[in-house]
Amino acid sequence: MKLSIKKQALYKILSSVGRAASTHSPLPILSGIHFDLRNDVLTLTASNSNISIKESLKADDVNKLVVHEEGSVVLEARYVLEAVRKLESDVIEIEIIDGALTRISGNNAEYNINGSKAELYPSIDFNRPSNEFTIPGFKLSEIINQTAFVCSTSEDRPIFTGVNFKSDGNVLYCVATDSYRLAKKTLDLNVSEDFNICVPASNLYEVAKSITDNTDVIVAVSDKIVQFYVDSTLIQSRLIDGIFPDVNRLIPAEFGFELLVNASEMINAIDRSSFLKSEGYWTVKLEASNEGVIISSRSQEIGSSEEVLVPLEYRGGNLRISFSGRYLIEALKSFRTDVVQVLFVGEMQAFILKNPKDDSIVQLVLPVRTFD
């Protein structure tokens, strides 16, 4: 294998694919990136068996890819990335010089990196599932940003570490929960599909890094994998085994109290109470009446805080409810809108947050019991 290529184009594709290279796999070769040079196309692949990324560059005037000799090799991701980054040259040359020993050079500098034979790299099945739909990039980013942060980081219940994508006809329901809070996003599809899958949140964040707002993404689904086609990049993720619970019954339909607030003002008020937090968690109490709204927090060891919040509107009688300050801040930030509607059933019941102008997203937070 021997090629020359523009440094900027090579570094971009290496950075994209390298995110899937494993650092803790029992298979050492999975810490590498598989290079394959065929028919004027350079294809890079990396996988950690949880997520796989494949990207191809076809020779053109922009990337200045020139193929001198076809071939393939596997190079350690961190070393090849570092070598390409440090070479001060507009054009990089890569050449296998002895077995899998590979020279990476530019200007008067070169690196010789011990690689591995390409045939030792595990075969990855990238066959495209037949069920697929197209979604605008900004919509998929929105789904990920408004749901994945709710997922659990504990493996006690693996199904809660991912986002549930369920399609029934032309509607896609995206739900995530860690059993203390919940996010639900609804989207109309351009085709009629029928599937019910759960995608690891960590893999969805990797998908989000490849998405640009003005690009359509093709999503292909089977009962084992999901694939995201973003321009020349293919991201393939495993699915989480198990049945995601029906959480629709947890979302209240009737409410006795309605609070309309400026989102940033409420975020700032809750954040100002965060000096009382312990290991990232702190409890905030909201007391609302027709006279006003008070945000307060208390710690026996540290002290207390209290602030008057001026709502845009409040309907209902007297209400006292406590909740996680971090959970509510994250829920408020997910809307990316100036005004958020907070709907309460009662003092010890789950409450929801909505955008008054967009019913597609609902955030739910469970209250916290306090004894003061």
VOBA-1610 file (N, C-alpha, C; in pm, whole numbers, padded with zeros to 5 digits, always signed):
BEGIN
Met+00085-00119+00000Met+00000+00000+00000Met+00089+00124+00000Lys+00059+00216-00091Lys+00132+00342-00097Lys+00039+00450-00151Leu+00034+00561-00080Leu-00057+00669-00120Leu-00004+00802-00072Ser-00055+00908-00131Ser-00035+01043-00080Ser-00172+01109-00071Ile-00187+01199+00027Ile-00318+01256+00052Ile-00300+01387+00127Lys-00394+01477+00110Lys-00390+01604+00181Lys-00404+01579+00331Lys-00318+01641+00410Lys-00316+01617+00554Lys-00451+01646+00618Gln-00513+01757+00583Gln-00640+01797+00645Gln-00748+01693+00623Ala-00756+01639+00501Ala-00857+01538+00469Ala-00830+01409+00545Leu-00703+01370+00554Leu-00667+01246+00624Leu-00694+01258+00773Tyr-00655+01372+00832Tyr-00673+01388+00977Tyr-00822+01390+01013Lys-00904+01449+00929Lys-01047+01455+00955Lys-01109+01316+00957Ile-01075+01233+00860Ile-01132+01099+00853Ile-01076+01010+00964Leu-00947+01029+00998Leu-00888+00952+01108Leu-00955+00986+01241Ser-00981+01114+01263Ser-01045+01157+01388Ser-01186+01102+01399Ser-01256+01099+01285Ser-01394+01048+01285Ser-01397+00898+01314Val-01322+00822+01239Val-01323+00676+01254Val-01258+00633+01385Gly-01153+00704+01425Gly-01077+00666+01545Gly-01159+00667+01672Arg-01273+00734+01673Arg-01358+00737+01793Arg-01408+00598+01829Ala-01414+00508+01732Ala-01465+00374+01759Ala-01355+00275+01796Ala-01230+00317+01784Ala-01121+00226+01818Ala-01122+00197+01967Ser-01101+00071+02003Ser-01110+00030+02142Ser-00980+00056+02217Thr-00994+00090+02345Thr-00875+00104+02429Thr-00869-00004+02537His-00977-00080+02552His-00981-00182+02658His-01031-00318+02607Ser-01022-00342+02479Ser-01074-00467+02424Ser-00980-00584+02453Pro-01036-00703+02477Pro-00951-00822+02489Pro-00881-00856+02357Leu-00929-00797+02247Leu-00862-00813+02118Leu-00777-00690+02092Pro-00646-00696+02111Pro-00560-00579+02095Pro-00572-00512+01959Ile-00600-00590+01856Ile-00604-00534+01721Ile-00719-00434+01705Leu-00820-00443+01792Leu-00932-00349+01784Leu-00895-00209+01831Ser-00774-00193+01882Ser-00727-00058+01915Ser-00671+00012+01791Gly-00676-00058+01679Gly-00624-00003+01555Gly-00730+00041+01457Ile-00686+00108+01352Ile-00773+00149+01241Ile-00732+00068+01118His-00831+00009+01054His-00808-00072+00935His-00806+00018+00812Phe-00693+00022+00744Phe-00678+00098+00619Phe-00696+00001+00502Asp-00779+00041+00406Asp-00796-00040+00285Asp-00797+00053+00165Leu-00703+00032+00073Leu-00688+00118-00044Leu-00718+00038-00169Arg-00831+00069-00232Arg-00875-00006-00351Arg-00947+00088-00447Asn-00918+00077-00575Asn-00992+00146-00680Asn-01005+00296-00655Asp-00893+00358-00620Asp-00890+00502-00594Asp-00978+00545-00477Val-01005+00452-00386Val-01085+00483-00267Val-01010+00436-00143Leu-00992+00526-00046Leu-00934+00490+00082Leu-01047+00471+00182Thr-01057+00350+00238Thr-01161+00319+00335Thr-01097+00289+00470Leu-01141+00360+00573Leu-01093+00338+00709Leu-01206+00280+00793Thr-01173+00182+00878Thr-01272+00118+00964Thr-01214+00102+01104Ala-01297+00126+01204Ala-01259+00100+01343Ala-01381+00048+01417Ser-01356-00036+01518Ser-01467-00095+01592Ser-01420-00136+01731Asn-01511-00126+01828Asn-01483-00180+01961Asn-01584-00289+01997Ser-01650-00341+01894Ser-01755-00444+01901Ser-01887-00390+01955Asn-01886-00269+02011Asn-02008-00203+02056Asn-02057-00106+01949Ile-01961-00037+01890Ile-01990+00056+01781Ile-01880+00043+01676Ser-01919+00052+01550Ser-01824+00045+01439Ser-01845+00165+01349Ile-01734+00224+01302Ile-01742+00339+01212Ile-01658+00309+01088Lys-01718+00333+00973Lys-01648+00314+00845Lys-01666+00441+00761Glu-01556+00487+00705Glu-01563+00608+00623Glu-01472+00591+00502Ser-01518+00643+00389Ser-01443+00627+00264Ser-01413+00763+00203Leu-01295+00772+00141Leu-01256+00890+00065Leu-01225+00848-00077Lys-01296+00906-00173Lys-01269+00879-00314Lys-01176+00988-00366Ala-01075+00949-00440Ala-00976+01045-00490Ala-01042+01158-00566Asp-01010+01283-00528Asp-01058+01400-00601Asp-00961+01516-00581Asp-00994+01632-00639Asp-00904+01747-00633Asp-00899+01810-00494Val-00999+01780-00411Val-01003+01840-00277Val-00911+01765-00181Asn-00926+01631-00177Asn-00843+01554-00082Asn-00705+01518-00140Lys-00689+01537-00270Lys-00560+01510-00336Lys-00508+01369-00309Leu-00600+01274-00299Leu-00562+01134-00281Leu-00503+01080-00412Val-00382+01029-00403Val-00317+00965-00517Val-00276+00824-00475Val-00324+00724-00548Val-00295+00585-00517Val-00176+00539-00600His-00069+00503-00531His+00050+00451-00600His+00051+00299-00600Glu-00001+00240-00491Glu-00006+00094-00481Glu-00118+00055-00385Glu-00207-00032-00432Glu-00318-00075-00348Glu-00270-00167-00237Gly-00352-00177-00131Gly-00316-00265-00020Gly-00394-00231+00104Ser-00359-00297+00214Ser-00430-00274+00340Ser-00339-00304+00457Val-00372-00241+00573Val-00293-00259+00693Val-00376-00209+00811Val-00339-00250+00932Val-00403-00199+01053Val-00298-00124+01135Leu-00329+00003+01169Leu-00236+00086+01244Leu-00301+00132+01375Glu-00223+00133+01482Glu-00272+00176+01613Glu-00329+00316+01602Ala-00456+00332+01645Ala-00528+00457+01623Ala-00456+00578+01684Arg-00415+00568+01810Arg-00358+00685+01877Arg-00224+00725+01815Tyr-00146+00628+01766Tyr-00016+00660+01709Tyr-00027+00723+01571Val-00115+00669+01488Val-00128+00724+01354Val-00192+00863+01359Leu-00288+00884+01451Leu-00347+01016+01466Leu-00243+01119+01510Glu-00161+01080+01606Glu-00059+01171+01658Glu+00046+01201+01551Ala+00084+01101+01474Ala+00184+01120+01369Ala+00134+01218+01264Val+00011+01196+01218Val-00045+01283+01114Val-00062+01425+01167Arg-00106+01437+01292Arg-00127+01569+01351Arg+00004+01649+01359Lys+00113+01582+01391Lys+00239+01653+01416Lys+00320+01681+01289Leu+00291+01610+01182Leu+00366+01636+01059Leu+00327+01771+01000Glu+00425+01856+00974Glu+00400+01989+00920Glu+00414+01984+00768Ser+00311+01931+00706Ser+00312+01917+00561Ser+00169+01920+00510Asp+00145+01984+00397Asp+00011+01988+00338Asp-00029+01852+00283Val+00070+01776+00238Val+00044+01644+00181Val+00121+01538+00261Ile+00050+01431+00298Ile+00109+01322+00375Ile+00125+01200+00284Glu+00236+01129+00301Glu+00256+01004+00229Glu+00254+00887+00327Ile+00187+00780+00289Ile+00179+00659+00370Ile+00222+00542+00283Glu+00314+00461+00336Glu+00366+00349+00257Glu+00402+00233+00349Ile+00357+00113+00311Ile+00401-00009+00381Ile+00539-00043+00327Ile+00638-00049+00417Ile+00775-00069+00371Ile+00829-00209+00400Asp+00770-00278+00498Asp+00819-00413+00529Asp+00713-00487+00608Gly+00646-00582+00545Gly+00539-00655+00614Gly+00425-00563+00648Ala+00415-00525+00779Ala+00313-00429+00820Ala+00377-00300+00874Leu+00510-00290+00868Leu+00578-00168+00909Leu+00542-00057+00810Thr+00489+00052+00861Thr+00434+00157+00774Thr+00503+00290+00799Arg+00543+00354+00690Arg+00606+00486+00698Arg+00501+00593+00671Ile+00495+00691+00761Ile+00408+00808+00743Ile+00499+00929+00739Ser+00500+01003+00629Ser+00598+01109+00611Ser+00538+01233+00548Gly+00609+01344+00571Gly+00570+01472+00512Gly+00684+01570+00528Asn+00715+01647+00422Asn+00833+01734+00419Asn+00957+01651+00450Asn+01032+01687+00554Asn+01155+01614+00584Asn+01143+01528+00708Ala+01017+01504+00755Ala+00996+01424+00876Ala+00922+01296+00841Glu+00949+01191+00917Glu+00877+01066+00894Glu+00864+00987+01024Tyr+00761+00905+01028Tyr+00740+00810+01138Tyr+00731+00671+01077Asn+00792+00574+01145Asn+00776+00434+01108Asn+00698+00365+01218Ile+00578+00317+01185Ile+00488+00260+01285Ile+00469+00111+01258Asn+00485+00031+01362Asn+00460-00113+01349Asn+00309-00137+01341Gly+00264-00187+01228Gly+00123-00217+01210Gly+00095-00365+01224Ser-00024-00406+01185Ser-00064-00547+01187Ser-00120-00584+01050Lys-00107-00709+01015Lys-00162-00757+00889Lys-00313-00737+00885Ala-00364-00688+00775Ala-00506-00656+00763Ala-00594-00778+00781Glu-00543-00896+00740Glu-00626-01017+00750Glu-00650-01060+00894Leu-00574-01002+00989Leu-00595-01035+01130Leu-00710-00955+01191Tyr-00755-00852+01119Tyr-00863-00768+01172Tyr-00997-00841+01157Pro-01081-00842+01262Pro-01208-00915+01255Pro-01296-00866+01141Ser-01366-00958+01079Ser-01459-00922+00973Ser-01586-00861+01034Ile-01625-00744+00987Ile-01743-00675+01039Ile-01851-00676+00932Asp-01968-00723+00969Asp-02080-00731+00875Asp-02148-00594+00865Phe-02125-00525+00755Phe-02187-00394+00732Phe-02306-00404+00636Asn-02360-00524+00618Asn-02476-00538+00530Asn-02590-00448+00579Arg-02652-00382+00486Arg-02754-00281+00519Arg-02890-00345+00543Pro-02951-00323+00660Pro-03085-00377+00686Pro-03187-00318+00589Ser-03294-00392+00566Ser-03394-00349+00467Ser-03486-00240+00521Asn-03511-00238+00654Asn-03596-00133+00712Asn-03514-00005+00727Glu-03556+00101+00660Glu-03482+00225+00671Glu-03572+00346+00651Phe-03527+00457+00704Phe-03598+00584+00686Phe-03495+00696+00684Thr-03535+00810+00632Thr-03447+00927+00624Thr-03496+01035+00719Ile-03401+01098+00788Ile-03436+01201+00884Ile-03337+01317+00869Pro-03385+01441+00873Pro-03293+01555+00865Pro-03193+01551+00981Gly-03069+01590+00953Gly-02965+01584+01055Gly-02999+01661+01180Phe-03058+01781+01163Phe-03088+01862+01281Phe-03196+01797+01367Lys-03285+01719+01304Lys-03390+01650+01381Lys-03331+01535+01463Leu-03239+01460+01402Leu-03176+01351+01476Leu-03091+01406+01590Ser-03020+01515+01566Ser-02943+01579+01673Ser-03035+01622+01786Glu-03150+01675+01749Glu-03249+01719+01848Glu-03297+01603+01934Ile-03326+01490+01868Ile-03370+01371+01941Ile-03265+01328+02043Ile-03140+01321+01998Ile-03031+01276+02085Ile-03011+01373+02202Asn-03009+01503+02172Asn-02983+01603+02275Asn-03097+01613+02376Gln-03219+01579+02334Gln-03334+01594+02423Gln-03371+01465+02497Thr-03303+01355+02466Thr-03338+01229+02533Thr-03220+01158+02598Ala-03106+01152+02530Ala-02996+01064+02575Ala-02940+01104+02711Phe-02946+01232+02747Phe-02890+01275+02875Phe-02965+01215+02994Val-03087+01169+02971Val-03169+01110+03077Val-03129+00965+03106Cys-03061+00901+03012Cys-03029+00758+03026Cys-02944+00730+03150Ser-02961+00611+03204Ser-02884+00569+03321Ser-02740+00541+03282Thr-02648+00567+03374Thr-02508+00533+03354Thr-02471+00405+03429Ser-02568+00347+03498Ser-02545+00222+03572Ser-02587+00103+03487Glu-02510-00005+03496Glu-02541-00126+03419Glu-02635-00220+03495Asp-02688-00175+03609Asp-02780-00260+03686Asp-02901-00298+03602Arg-02952-00203+03525Arg-03062-00230+03431Arg-03017-00179+03294Pro-02951-00264+03217Pro-02891-00221+03089Pro-02989-00152+02995Ile-03115-00193+02996Ile-03213-00137+02903Ile-03228+00013+02923Phe-03200+00062+03046Phe-03214+00204+03074Phe-03090+00285+03036Thr-02986+00219+02983Thr-02866+00291+02939Thr-02879+00337+02793Gly-02994+00312+02733Gly-03014+00349+02594Gly-03144+00421+02570Val-03160+00472+02450Val-03282+00539+02407Val-03366+00440+02327Asn-03492+00431+02362Asn-03584+00342+02292Asn-03643+00413+02169Phe-03620+00354+02051Phe-03678+00405+01927Phe-03788+00307+01885Lys-03909+00355+01884Lys-04023+00269+01849Lys-04106+00336+01742Ser-04128+00264+01633Ser-04208+00317+01524Ser-04334+00234+01508Asp-04443+00303+01499Asp-04573+00239+01475Asp-04640+00316+01362Gly-04621+00268+01240Gly-04672+00342+01125Gly-04578+00456+01089Asn-04633+00576+01078Asn-04553+00691+01035Asn-04505+00777+01152Val-04514+00726+01273Val-04473+00803+01391Val-04358+00732+01463Leu-04255+00809+01497Leu-04140+00758+01570Leu-04144+00812+01713Tyr-04142+00721+01810Tyr-04139+00758+01952Tyr-04000+00729+02007Cys-03938+00830+02067Cys-03803+00814+02123Cys-03812+00843+02274Val-03780+00743+02355Val-03800+00754+02500Val-03674+00712+02573Ala-03640+00784+02679Ala-03528+00747+02766Ala-03568+00772+02910Thr-03514+00690+03000Thr-03540+00708+03142Thr-03430+00641+03223Asp-03408+00693+03344Asp-03320+00626+03440Asp-03400+00584+03563Ser-03532+00588+03552Ser-03632+00554+03655Ser-03656+00669+03753Tyr-03579+00779+03743Tyr-03602+00898+03826Tyr-03653+01016+03743Arg-03630+01008+03614Arg-03675+01111+03520Arg-03696+01045+03384Leu-03759+01117+03295Leu-03797+01057+03166Leu-03802+01166+03060Ala-03765+01128+02938Ala-03777+01219+02824Ala-03844+01144+02710Lys-03939+01211+02646Lys-04010+01149+02533Lys-04018+01248+02418Lys-03968+01205+02301Lys-03969+01287+02181Lys-04048+01214+02073Thr-04138+01284+02006Thr-04222+01226+01901Thr-04192+01294+01768Leu-04184+01212+01663Leu-04147+01265+01531Leu-04225+01192+01423Asp-04273+01267+01325Asp-04339+01207+01209Asp-04233+01159+01109Leu-04253+01035+01057Leu-04160+00978+00959Leu-04213+00996+00818Asn-04119+00986+00721Asn-04158+00999+00581Asn-04205+00867+00521Val-04191+00757+00599Val-04236+00625+00553Val-04303+00554+00670Ser-04372+00447+00639Ser-04435+00366+00744Ser-04341+00253+00783Glu-04302+00248+00910Glu-04210+00147+00959Glu-04264+00083+01086Asp-04212-00036+01117Asp-04254-00107+01238Asp-04131-00168+01304Phe-04082-00105+01409Phe-03966-00158+01482Phe-03969-00106+01625Asn-03893-00174+01711Asn-03884-00137+01852Asn-03744-00174+01899Ile-03655-00076+01906Ile-03515-00103+01938Ile-03467-00010+02049Cys-03356-00047+02112Cys-03295+00037+02215Cys-03147+00055+02182Val-03106+00180+02162Val-02969+00212+02117Val-02891+00272+02234Pro-02771+00222+02264Pro-02693+00278+02375Pro-02673+00429+02359Ala-02693+00501+02468Ala-02679+00647+02465Ala-02538+00688+02424Ser-02437+00614+02471Ser-02299+00648+02439Ser-02275+00642+02288Asn-02338+00548+02220Asn-02322+00537+02075Asn-02396+00650+02003Leu-02509+00691+02056Leu-02583+00802+01996Leu-02504+00931+02003Tyr-02430+00950+02111Tyr-02346+01070+02121Tyr-02239+01069+02011Glu-02187+00952+01977Glu-02089+00942+01869Glu-02154+00975+01735Val-02278+00932+01716Val-02352+00966+01594Val-02368+01118+01585Ala-02404+01180+01697Ala-02427+01325+01698Ala-02303+01403+01655Lys-02185+01351+01687Lys-02061+01420+01651Lys-02039+01424+01499Ser-02101+01332+01428Ser-02081+01325+01282Ser-02188+01401+01205Ile-02294+01444+01274Ile-02408+01505+01206Ile-02387+01654+01184Thr-02421+01701+01065Thr-02433+01843+01040Thr-02580+01874+01014Asp-02622+01994+01055Asp-02765+02027+01052Asp-02826+02020+00913Asn-02748+02048+00810Asn-02804+02054+00675Asn-02789+01923+00598Thr-02758+01814+00670Thr-02740+01684+00606Thr-02852+01588+00647Asp-02906+01517+00550Asp-03003+01411+00581Asp-02928+01286+00626Val-02985+01215+00721Val-02926+01092+00772Val-03018+00976+00739Ile-02962+00870+00681Ile-03039+00748+00656Ile-03018+00655+00775Val-03127+00608+00833Val-03122+00516+00947Val-03176+00382+00901Ala-03094+00277+00912Ala-03134+00141+00872Ala-03138+00054+00997Val-03247-00020+01013Val-03273-00091+01139Val-03299-00239+01115Ser-03238-00324+01201Ser-03273-00465+01207Ser-03295-00500+01353Asp-03314-00630+01383Asp-03333-00669+01523Asp-03201-00688+01597Lys-03088-00666+01527Lys-02956-00682+01589Lys-02874-00553+01590Ile-02889-00473+01485Ile-02806-00352+01471Ile-02890-00236+01421Val-02832-00116+01433Val-02886+00003+01367Val-02769+00073+01299Gln-02792+00123+01178Gln-02688+00191+01102Gln-02731+00335+01074Phe-02635+00426+01083Phe-02658+00567+01052Phe-02564+00605+00938Tyr-02622+00645+00826Tyr-02543+00688+00710Tyr-02542+00840+00706Val-02425+00898+00735Val-02409+01044+00735Val-02305+01079+00630Asp-02351+01127+00515Asp-02260+01153+00402Asp-02179+01026+00374Ser-02046+01034+00381Ser-01961+00917+00349Ser-01929+00833+00473Thr-01990+00867+00585Thr-01963+00796+00710Thr-02075+00699+00743Leu-02038+00577+00779Leu-02134+00476+00825Leu-02103+00444+00971Ile-02201+00466+01058Ile-02186+00434+01200Ile-02283+00321+01232Gln-02230+00211+01279Gln-02313+00093+01309Gln-02306+00065+01458Ser-02422+00052+01519Ser-02429+00029+01664Ser-02501-00101+01694Arg-02454-00168+01798Arg-02527-00282+01850Arg-02653-00232+01918Leu-02747-00319+01943Leu-02869-00285+02017Leu-02863-00346+02156Ile-02936-00287+02249Ile-02943-00341+02385Ile-03053-00446+02390Asp-03018-00564+02440Asp-03116-00672+02452Asp-03219-00639+02560Gly-03341-00684+02538Gly-03445-00665+02639Gly-03561-00584+02584Ile-03667-00581+02661Ile-03788-00507+02623Ile-03794-00379+02704Phe-03801-00266+02635Phe-03812-00139+02704Phe-03954-00127+02761Pro-03967-00090+02888Pro-04101-00085+02949Pro-04188+00023+02889Asp-04318+00002+02894Asp-04414+00103+02847Asp-04423+00213+02952Val-04370+00329+02920Val-04365+00437+03019Val-04475+00541+02998Asn-04557+00521+02896Asn-04661+00620+02868Asn-04755+00640+02986Arg-04780+00531+03061Arg-04873+00541+03175Arg-04815+00626+03288Leu-04683+00651+03285Leu-04620+00732+03389Leu-04638+00882+03364Ile-04670+00918+03241Ile-04684+01061+03207Ile-04825+01107+03240Pro-04841+01198+03335Pro-04975+01242+03374Pro-05047+01313+03260Ala-05179+01307+03264Ala-05261+01372+03161Ala-05341+01488+03217Glu-05362+01489+03350Glu-05438+01596+03413Glu-05353+01662+03521Phe-05369+01794+03533Phe-05282+01870+03623Phe-05364+01971+03703Gly-05318+01994+03825Gly-05386+02091+03910Gly-05314+02223+03921Phe-05186+02226+03874Phe-05104+02347+03887Phe-05026+02369+03758Glu-05019+02492+03714Glu-04947+02525+03590Glu-04857+02645+03614Leu-04728+02628+03582Leu-04630+02733+03600Leu-04565+02763+03465Leu-04572+02888+03423Leu-04509+02932+03299Leu-04391+03021+03337Val-04271+02981+03296Val-04152+03052+03340Val-04058+03083+03224Asn-03973+03182+03247Asn-03860+03205+03157Asn-03756+03099+03192Ala-03718+03016+03095Ala-03632+02901+03123Ala-03498+02942+03182Ser-03434+03043+03123Ser-03301+03083+03172Ser-03308+03140+03312Glu-03415+03211+03346Glu-03429+03266+03481Glu-03444+03155+03584Met-03521+03052+03549Met-03539+02941+03642Met-03410+02860+03655Ile-03340+02840+03544Ile-03211+02769+03548Ile-03114+02843+03640Asn-03105+02974+03624Asn-03012+03052+03705Asn-03050+03051+03853Ala-03180+03056+03881Ala-03225+03054+04020Ala-03189+02921+04087Ile-03211+02811+04015Ile-03179+02679+04071Ile-03027+02663+04083Asp-02955+02712+03981Asp-02809+02700+03983Asp-02747+02777+04100Arg-02808+02891+04137Arg-02754+02969+04248Arg-02765+02895+04381Ser-02852+02793+04385Ser-02862+02713+04507Ser-02765+02596+04507Ser-02686+02583+04400Ser-02604+02462+04384Ser-02481+02460+04473Phe-02451+02572+04545Phe-02336+02567+04635Phe-02361+02471+04750Leu-02486+02426+04764Leu-02521+02332+04869Leu-02511+02188+04823Lys-02468+02167+04699Lys-02473+02032+04644Lys-02365+01943+04704Ser-02394+01814+04706Ser-02300+01714+04753Ser-02282+01610+04644Glu-02160+01601+04590Glu-02128+01507+04481Glu-02222+01525+04362Gly-02248+01651+04328Gly-02327+01680+04210Gly-02476+01674+04229Tyr-02521+01643+04351Tyr-02666+01629+04374Tyr-02708+01727+04482Trp-02817+01796+04457Trp-02875+01879+04563Trp-03026+01888+04542Thr-03097+01900+04653Thr-03243+01904+04650Thr-03291+02048+04656Val-03385+02081+04569Val-03442+02214+04563Val-03591+02205+04595Lys-03639+02301+04672Lys-03781+02307+04705Lys-03845+02424+04631Leu-03959+02397+04570Leu-04036+02502+04505Leu-04166+02520+04582Glu-04194+02642+04624Glu-04319+02676+04691Glu-04391+02780+04606Ala-04509+02745+04560Ala-04584+02832+04469Ala-04722+02861+04525Ser-04766+02982+04502Ser-04902+03024+04537Ser-04938+03139+04446Asn-05058+03191+04460Asn-05099+03304+04378Asn-05023+03432+04414Glu-04953+03430+04528Glu-04874+03545+04571Glu-04732+03544+04510Gly-04683+03426+04472Gly-04549+03421+04415Gly-04489+03282+04420Val-04364+03270+04374Val-04292+03143+04368Val-04158+03161+04439Ile-04125+03067+04528Ile-03999+03072+04601Ile-03918+02945+04572Ile-03791+02962+04534Ile-03697+02853+04514Ile-03602+02851+04633Ser-03592+02738+04703Ser-03505+02733+04820Ser-03431+02600+04826Ser-03323+02600+04903Ser-03245+02479+04923Ser-03182+02486+05060Arg-03162+02369+05124Arg-03113+02369+05261Arg-03020+02250+05283Ser-02912+02274+05359Ser-02820+02169+05399Ser-02782+02191+05545Gln-02797+02087+05627Gln-02764+02101+05768Gln-02618+02136+05789Glu-02530+02083+05703Glu-02387+02107+05719Glu-02343+02243+05669Ile-02409+02294+05562Ile-02359+02415+05495Ile-02445+02538+05523Gly-02576+02525+05509Gly-02664+02640+05528Gly-02785+02631+05437Ser-02833+02746+05392Ser-02955+02747+05311Ser-02951+02861+05210Ser-03038+02854+05113Ser-03055+02961+05015Ser-03203+02977+04986Glu-03242+03097+04948Glu-03382+03122+04914Glu-03388+03235+04812Glu-03473+03219+04712Glu-03486+03320+04607Glu-03628+03326+04556Val-03674+03448+04532Val-03808+03467+04474Val-03797+03461+04323Leu-03876+03374+04261Leu-03880+03360+04115Leu-04008+03427+04064Val-03993+03515+03969Val-04110+03584+03913Val-04157+03506+03791Pro-04269+03434+03801Pro-04316+03355+03687Pro-04386+03442+03583Leu-04393+03391+03462Leu-04472+03460+03360Leu-04621+03440+03388Glu-04651+03325+03449Glu-04791+03295+03482Glu-04795+03179+03580Tyr-04891+03180+03671Tyr-04911+03067+03761Tyr-05059+03046+03783Arg-05102+02921+03771Arg-05242+02884+03796Arg-05246+02768+03895Gly-05331+02779+03994Gly-05344+02674+04095Gly-05335+02734+04234Gly-05352+02651+04333Gly-05345+02697+04471Gly-05204+02686+04526Asn-05195+02660+04656Asn-05065+02645+04721Asn-05002+02511+04685Leu-04874+02516+04655Leu-04801+02395+04614Leu-04662+02397+04675Arg-04622+02285+04732Arg-04485+02265+04780Arg-04434+02134+04721Ile-04319+02140+04654Ile-04264+02018+04595Ile-04112+02029+04589Ser-04043+01919+04613Ser-03897+01915+04610Ser-03850+01823+04498Phe-03731+01853+04444Phe-03680+01777+04331Phe-03529+01795+04322Ser-03466+01715+04236Ser-03322+01727+04211Ser-03294+01853+04130Gly-03207+01938+04181Gly-03173+02060+04109Gly-03108+02031+03975Arg-03017+01934+03971Arg-02949+01900+03845Arg-03047+01846+03742Tyr-03138+01760+03785Tyr-03233+01702+03691Tyr-03320+01810+03627Leu-03364+01907+03707Leu-03453+02008+03650Leu-03376+02103+03559Ile-03254+02137+03594Ile-03172+02223+03507Ile-03150+02155+03372Glu-03115+02026+03374Glu-03092+01955+03248Glu-03219+01945+03164Ala-03332+01924+03230Ala-03459+01918+03158Ala-03492+02053+03095Leu-03473+02162+03170Leu-03501+02296+03117Leu-03410+02329+02999Lys-03282+02294+03009Lys-03187+02324+02901Lys-03219+02250+02772Ser-03281+02133+02784Ser-03307+02051+02665Ser-03405+02117+02568Phe-03485+02211+02617Phe-03587+02271+02531Phe-03528+02376+02437Arg-03425+02445+02479Arg-03364+02550+02398Arg-03468+02650+02349Thr-03555+02691+02442Thr-03656+02790+02414Thr-03665+02884+02533Asp-03718+03003+02511Asp-03722+03103+02618Asp-03825+03069+02726Val-03937+03014+02684Val-04048+02991+02778Val-04075+02841+02791Val-04086+02794+02914Val-04117+02654+02941Val-04237+02646+03034Gln-04322+02548+03008Gln-04440+02524+03090Gln-04413+02406+03183Val-04434+02426+03314Val-04415+02321+03412Val-04552+02286+03469Leu-04590+02159+03456Leu-04724+02115+03496Leu-04714+02016+03612Phe-04786+02045+03722Phe-04782+01963+03842Phe-04917+01899+03867Val-04913+01775+03916Val-05035+01706+03959Val-05058+01733+04107Gly-04953+01712+04186Gly-04962+01731+04330Gly-04823+01728+04391Glu-04816+01733+04524Glu-04689+01752+04592Glu-04594+01633+04581Met-04643+01513+04579Met-04555+01397+04572Met-04578+01313+04447Gln-04614+01381+04338Gln-04638+01311+04211Gln-04548+01370+04103Ala-04517+01286+04004Ala-04430+01329+03895Ala-04486+01451+03825Phe-04398+01541+03783Phe-04442+01659+03708Phe-04369+01663+03575Ile-04425+01737+03481Ile-04369+01740+03346Ile-04336+01882+03303Leu-04245+01890+03205Leu-04207+02016+03144Leu-04236+02006+02995Lys-04289+02116+02938Lys-04323+02118+02796Lys-04288+02254+02737Asn-04271+02255+02607Asn-04261+02379+02531Asn-04403+02415+02489Pro-04456+02531+02531Pro-04595+02566+02497Pro-04623+02567+02347Lys-04515+02583+02265Lys-04534+02591+02120Lys-04492+02464+02048Asp-04454+02360+02123Asp-04406+02236+02059Asp-04439+02117+02148Asp-04537+02037+02108Asp-04580+01922+02188Asp-04496+01798+02163Ser-04393+01807+02077Ser-04319+01686+02039Ser-04226+01636+02150Ile-04194+01720+02249Ile-04102+01681+02354Ile-04164+01701+02491Val-04151+01598+02576Val-04198+01604+02715Val-04085+01557+02805Gln-04058+01635+02909Gln-03962+01594+03012Gln-04039+01570+03141Leu-04009+01458+03207Leu-04075+01424+03332Leu-03971+01410+03443Val-04002+01463+03560Val-03913+01454+03675Val-03992+01405+03796Leu-03934+01310+03869Leu-03998+01262+03992Leu-03960+01353+04109Pro-04054+01377+04200Pro-04022+01460+04317Pro-03935+01385+04417Val-03879+01460+04511Val-03797+01403+04618Val-03869+01428+04749Arg-03876+01326+04833Arg-03941+01343+04964Arg-03843+01409+05061Thr-03888+01513+05127Thr-03809+01580+05230Thr-03884+01575+05362Phe-03814+01599+05471Phe-03872+01584+05604Phe-03860+01713+05686Asp-03873+01828+05619Asp-03868+01954+05693Asp-03997+02032+05675
//
